């Protein structure tokens, strides 16, 4: 993911309102079906379903990137990396044998084993991840996006520095959660899911439909907005076929098709991987710290060992000494917190191990009490970032601190953050 240039995005989004009504038509379709399939994308979805579930990592699949229903050959090459020269030689041979240009031959390894392992691990996290999206009013099947990104591997790290289940880059991650040497919430499945939900919610609001919003997770919101304005269409297939930009390559073009394949596979795990059991859900409780708290004090209050505490709180580095106000301590659901942590607000009195069916009656919840957290503004922080970090409202923060506009925020001042 790429950091968003807010002013550029605002400028581009202002142009989207003047596009043909095609955008509105697709948005109305999304209301009935959250993840519509643009006509013509079906072969790509079927291709990725095969890559995820049928072809092994030891197999190289040679296919036509312009007609993904056409698979030329599948070679057993073992799990070791094959040099670029070998792959290029095979592409040339296959192109000649089929009478096509070499650009019509592309290679892709299968990831059947990785997908199976990932969906097995997903059992630990999916119930609480789905609940995060439900609580935000978003489709819960967005929780299958990590099938594409990381296979639910909390330790996943890309060669460009993307980290965790949701593969946030540092710059983008800082807009939605804590990312520092002491605390990196990209490594925390629950916190990074909240960040992903905030990003996708914002992207959908800006771009108007899920195909574009989900593709922006790979290509960036500003990049998608530029493409829509230049082509004059918000239909993803139009962008795939007509938009020309050095960064608009095969990976971003295929991202939404991969996601749709992941949704189908994740929602039918037993059918695609019969006999493989998912891991049991991790039942957790969360306690939000009302004030800075020494790590040793927090650990002592839980009765966990240091290693156990850090395992439940993977965002924390091994050398952190003080947990900041607003940090949500993760504990096993059956673990009673000691007196020190009992004074902090408990976000979830019940375990977050299973999704709830939300009805119109259940959604009329009682209003929880407001808690005030103090936050010292650091250089470069924005009010939106601070609000997202604490799950607070920008407007409520302004009112609580007597500020008329976010531009009045200054580094060094201490804000009162009203949170629920």
C-alpha positions in Angstrom: 0.0 0.0 0.0 1.1 3.5 -0.7 0.7 6.6 1.5 -2.1 8.8 0.4 -1.5 12.4 -0.7 -4.7 13.8 0.7 -4.8 17.1 -1.2 -4.2 15.2 -4.5 -6.9 12.7 -3.7 -9.4 15.4 -2.8 -8.7 17.1 -6.1 -9.2 13.9 -8.1 -12.3 12.8 -6.2 -13.9 16.1 -7.0 -13.7 15.2 -10.7 -15.4 11.8 -10.1 -18.8 13.5 -9.6 -18.8 14.6 -13.2 -18.3 11.1 -14.7 -21.1 9.3 -16.5 -23.8 7.6 -14.4 -22.0 4.3 -14.8 -20.4 4.8 -11.4 -23.8 5.2 -9.7 -25.1 2.1 -11.5 -22.2 0.0 -10.2 -22.7 1.4 -6.7 -26.3 0.5 -6.7 -25.3 -3.0 -7.7 -22.9 -3.1 -4.7 -25.9 -2.5 -2.4 -27.4 -5.8 -3.5 -24.1 -7.6 -3.9 -21.2 -6.1 -1.9 -18.6 -7.5 -4.3 -19.9 -7.4 -7.9 -18.1 -9.3 -10.6 -17.4 -7.0 -13.6 -18.5 -8.7 -16.8 -15.4 -10.3 -18.3 -13.5 -10.9 -15.0 -14.8 -14.4 -14.5 -11.9 -16.2 -16.3 -9.4 -14.4 -14.0 -11.3 -15.4 -10.9 -11.4 -19.0 -12.0 -7.7 -19.0 -12.7 -6.8 -17.7 -9.2 -9.1 -20.2 -7.6 -7.0 -22.9 -9.3 -3.7 -21.3 -8.3 -4.9 -21.1 -4.7 -6.4 -24.6 -4.4 -5.2 -26.9 -7.2 -1.6 -26.1 -8.2 1.3 -26.9 -5.8 4.1 -24.5 -5.0 6.4 -27.0 -6.9 4.5 -26.3 -10.1 4.9 -23.4 -12.6 1.7 -22.6 -14.5 2.2 -20.9 -17.9 -0.9 -19.1 -19.0 -2.2 -16.3 -21.3 -2.5 -13.0 -19.2 -5.0 -11.6 -21.7 -7.1 -14.8 -21.7 -6.7 -16.4 -18.4 -8.9 -19.3 -19.2 -6.0 -20.5 -21.4 -3.3 -22.5 -19.5 -0.6 -23.6 -21.9 1.5 -25.9 -19.7 2.1 -26.8 -16.0 5.7 -27.8 -15.2 6.9 -29.6 -12.1 10.0 -27.6 -11.1 10.4 -28.3 -7.4 10.2 -25.8 -4.6 13.6 -24.2 -5.3 13.6 -20.9 -7.1 14.2 -21.1 -10.8 16.5 -18.5 -12.4 15.0 -15.9 -14.6 16.8 -17.3 -17.6 15.1 -20.7 -17.2 11.6 -19.1 -17.0 12.3 -16.8 -20.0 13.5 -19.8 -22.0 10.3 -21.8 -21.2 8.1 -18.8 -22.1 9.8 -18.5 -25.5 9.5 -22.2 -26.1 5.8 -22.2 -25.2 5.1 -19.1 -27.2 6.7 -20.6 -30.3 4.8 -23.9 -29.8 1.5 -22.1 -29.6 2.1 -19.5 -32.3 1.7 -16.5 -30.0 3.9 -13.5 -29.0 6.0 -14.2 -25.9 4.0 -11.4 -24.0 1.0 -13.8 -24.2 2.8 -16.3 -22.0 3.2 -15.6 -18.3 4.4 -17.9 -15.4 2.8 -18.3 -12.0 3.6 -20.7 -9.2 0.8 -22.5 -7.4 0.1 -21.7 -3.8 -2.1 -24.6 -2.7 -0.1 -25.5 0.4 0.3 -21.8 1.4 -3.5 -21.3 1.1 -4.3 -24.4 3.1 -1.9 -23.4 5.8 -3.2 -19.9 5.8 -6.9 -20.8 6.1 -6.0 -23.3 8.9 -4.3 -20.4 10.8 -7.3 -18.1 9.9 -9.4 -20.0 12.4 -7.6 -18.3 15.2 -8.5 -14.8 13.9 -11.5 -14.8 11.6 -14.3 -14.6 14.2 -12.9 -11.4 15.7 -11.8 -10.0 12.3 -15.3 -10.5 10.9 -16.7 -8.7 14.0 -14.5 -5.7 13.4 -16.0 -5.3 9.9 -19.5 -5.9 11.1 -19.1 -3.3 13.9 -18.0 -0.8 11.3 -20.9 -1.6 8.9 -18.7 -3.2 6.3 -19.0 -6.6 4.6 -17.5 -9.2 6.9 -16.0 -11.1 4.0 -13.4 -8.4 3.7 -11.7 -10.5 6.3 -10.6 -12.9 3.5 -8.3 -10.3 1.9 -5.3 -11.7 3.9 -5.6 -14.9 1.8 -4.1 -12.8 -0.9 -1.8 -10.6 1.2 -0.2 -12.9 3.8 -2.1 -16.2 4.3 -2.8 -14.9 7.8 0.9 -15.1 8.8 1.4 -12.6 11.6 5.2 -12.7 11.0 4.9 -12.0 7.3 7.2 -9.3 6.0 7.6 -8.4 2.3 10.9 -7.3 0.7 9.7 -3.7 0.6 8.8 -3.6 4.3 5.1 -4.5 4.5 4.4 -6.3 7.7 1.8 -8.5 9.3 -1.5 -10.2 8.3 -2.7 -7.1 6.4 0.8 -6.2 5.0 0.7 -2.5 5.8 3.7 -0.4 4.8 5.1 1.8 7.6 3.9 5.1 6.2 0.3 4.0 5.6 0.2 2.1 8.8 1.0 5.2 10.8 -2.1 6.8 9.6 -4.3 4.1 11.2 -2.4 2.7 14.2 0.8 2.8 16.2 3.9 2.0 14.2 7.2 2.6 15.9 10.2 0.7 17.2 8.5 0.2 20.6 5.0 -0.7 19.3 4.2 -1.9 15.9 0.5 -2.7 15.7 0.9 -4.0 12.2 1.9 -7.2 13.9 -1.2 -7.4 16.0 -4.0 -9.3 14.1 -6.9 -7.4 15.8 -5.4 -3.8 15.7 -4.2 -4.2 12.1 -7.7 -5.5 11.2 -9.2 -2.3 12.7 -6.7 -0.3 10.6 -7.6 -2.3 7.4 -11.3 -1.7 8.1 -10.7 2.1 8.5 -8.7 2.2 5.3 -11.2 0.2 3.3 -14.1 2.2 4.7 -12.3 5.4 3.6 -11.4 4.0 0.2 -15.0 2.9 -0.5 -16.3 6.3 0.5 -13.8 8.0 -1.8 -13.9 5.7 -4.8 -17.6 4.7 -4.7 -17.5 0.9 -5.3 -15.8 -2.2 -3.9 -13.8 -3.2 -7.0 -12.0 0.1 -7.0 -11.7 0.3 -3.2 -10.2 -3.2 -2.8 -7.9 -2.6 -5.8 -6.7 0.5 -4.1 -5.4 -1.7 -1.2 -2.7 -2.7 -3.7 -2.5 0.4 -5.9 -3.4 3.3 -3.6 -6.5 5.5 -3.5 -4.9 8.4 -5.3 -3.7 6.1 -8.1 -7.2 4.6 -8.5 -8.7 8.1 -8.6 -6.3 9.2 -11.3 -7.1 6.2 -13.4 -10.8 6.7 -13.1 -10.6 10.4 -14.1 -8.2 9.7 -17.0 -10.4 6.8 -18.4 -13.7 8.4 -17.6 -15.1 5.2 -16.1 -15.3 3.6 -12.6 -15.7 0.1 -14.1 -12.6 -1.9 -13.1 -12.5 -3.9 -16.3 -12.4 -0.6 -18.3 -9.4 0.4 -16.3 -7.7 -3.0 -16.8 -8.2 -2.8 -20.6 -7.6 0.9 -21.2 -5.6 2.5 -18.5 -1.9 2.9 -19.2 0.6 3.7 -16.5 4.0 2.3 -15.6 2.8 1.2 -12.1 -0.6 -0.2 -13.4 0.8 -3.7 -14.0 -0.4 -7.2 -13.7 -0.5 -7.3 -9.9 -2.9 -4.4 -9.3 -5.0 -5.4 -12.3 -5.5 -8.9 -10.8 -5.9 -7.9 -7.2 -9.7 -7.8 -7.1 -10.0 -11.1 -9.0 -7.7 -12.7 -6.5 -9.8 -11.3 -3.7 -13.0 -12.7 -5.2 -11.4 -16.1 -5.5 -10.3 -15.8 -1.8 -13.8 -15.0 -0.7 -15.2 -18.0 -2.5 -12.5 -20.3 -1.1 -12.6 -18.9 2.4 -16.3 -19.2 2.6 -16.2 -22.8 1.4 -13.1 -24.0 3.1 -14.3 -27.6 3.7 -15.1 -28.0 0.0 -11.8 -26.8 -1.3 -9.6 -28.4 1.5 -11.6 -31.4 2.8 -10.3 -33.0 5.9 -8.2 -30.0 7.0 -9.4 -28.5 10.3 -9.0 -24.8 11.1 -7.3 -23.8 14.3 -9.5 -23.0 17.3 -10.4 -19.3 17.8 -8.2 -17.3 20.1 -10.6 -16.1 22.9 -9.3 -12.7 24.1 -10.3 -9.7 26.2 -9.0 -6.2 25.7 -8.3 -3.6 28.4 -7.6 0.0 27.3 -5.0 1.7 29.5 -6.2 5.0 31.0 -2.7 6.1 31.7 1.0 5.3 30.9 1.8 2.0 32.6 5.1 0.3 33.2 5.3 -3.0 31.3 6.5 -4.9 34.4 3.5 -3.6 36.4 1.1 -4.6 33.7 2.6 -8.1 33.4 2.5 -8.5 37.2 -1.2 -7.5 37.2 -2.1 -10.2 34.7 -0.2 -13.1 36.3 1.2 -14.0 32.9 4.9 -14.6 32.4 6.8 -12.0 30.3 6.9 -14.3 27.3 3.2 -15.1 27.6 2.3 -11.5 27.9 4.3 -10.5 24.8 2.9 -13.4 22.9 -0.6 -12.1 23.5 0.5 -8.6 22.6 2.6 -9.1 19.5 2.7 -5.4 18.7 5.1 -4.8 21.6 8.9 -5.0 21.1 11.0 -6.9 23.6 12.6 -3.8 25.0 9.6 -1.6 25.6 9.4 -0.4 29.2 6.2 1.7 29.3 2.9 1.0 27.7 1.2 4.3 26.6 -2.2 5.5 27.5 -4.8 4.3 25.1 -2.9 1.0 24.3 -5.3 -2.0 24.4 -3.8 -4.8 26.4 -4.7 -8.2 25.0 -5.3 -11.0 27.5 -6.7 -14.5 27.4 -10.5 -14.3 27.9 -10.4 -16.5 31.0 -7.6 -14.5 32.7 -8.6 -12.2 35.5 -6.8 -8.8 35.4 -5.2 -7.6 38.6 -6.1 -4.4 40.5 -4.0 -2.1 38.3 -5.6 -3.1 35.1 -9.0 -3.4 36.6 -9.1 0.4 36.9 -8.8 0.7 33.1 -11.8 0.5 30.7 -12.6 -2.9 29.4 -13.5 -2.7 25.7 -14.8 -6.2 25.4 -16.2 -7.9 28.5 -17.0 -10.9 26.5 -14.5 -12.9 24.4 -14.2 -11.9 20.8 -13.9 -15.5 19.5 -17.1 -15.8 17.7 -19.0 -13.4 15.4 -22.4 -12.2 16.5 -25.5 -12.1 14.3 -26.4 -8.4 14.3 -30.1 -7.6 14.0 -31.8 -4.3 13.9 -32.9 -4.9 17.5 -29.4 -5.9 18.7 -27.9 -2.9 17.1 -29.8 -0.6 19.5 -27.1 -0.9 22.2 -26.9 1.1 25.4 -24.5 3.9 25.2 -21.3 3.1 27.1 -19.6 5.6 29.5 -17.1 8.0 28.0 -13.5 7.7 29.1 -11.0 10.6 28.7 -7.4 9.7 27.6 -4.6 12.3 27.5 -2.4 12.4 24.4 0.7 14.5 23.8 0.8 15.5 20.2 4.0 14.5 18.4 5.5 16.4 15.4 3.8 15.4 12.2 0.7 13.9 13.7 -2.7 14.9 12.4 -6.0 15.0 14.3 -7.4 12.3 12.0 -4.5 10.0 12.8 -4.9 10.6 16.5 -8.7 10.0 16.3 -8.2 6.7 14.4 -5.6 5.5 16.9 -8.0 5.9 19.8 -11.2 5.0 18.0 -12.5 8.5 18.8 -14.4 11.2 16.8 -12.4 14.1 15.4 -15.4 16.4 16.2 -15.5 15.2 19.8 -11.8 15.8 20.2 -12.1 19.3 18.9 -15.0 20.1 21.2 -13.3 18.5 24.3 -10.2 20.8 23.7 -11.9 24.0 22.7 -10.4 23.8 19.1 -12.4 25.3 16.2 -10.4 23.5 13.4 -7.9 20.6 13.1 -5.4 23.1 11.7 -5.0 24.6 15.2 -3.4 21.4 16.4 0.3 21.9 17.4 3.1 19.5 18.4 3.7 19.5 22.1 0.1 20.2 23.3 -1.7 17.6 25.4 -5.2 16.7 24.1 -8.1 15.3 26.0 -9.4 12.3 24.0 -13.0 11.3 24.8 -13.4 7.6 23.8 -16.1 5.0 24.3 
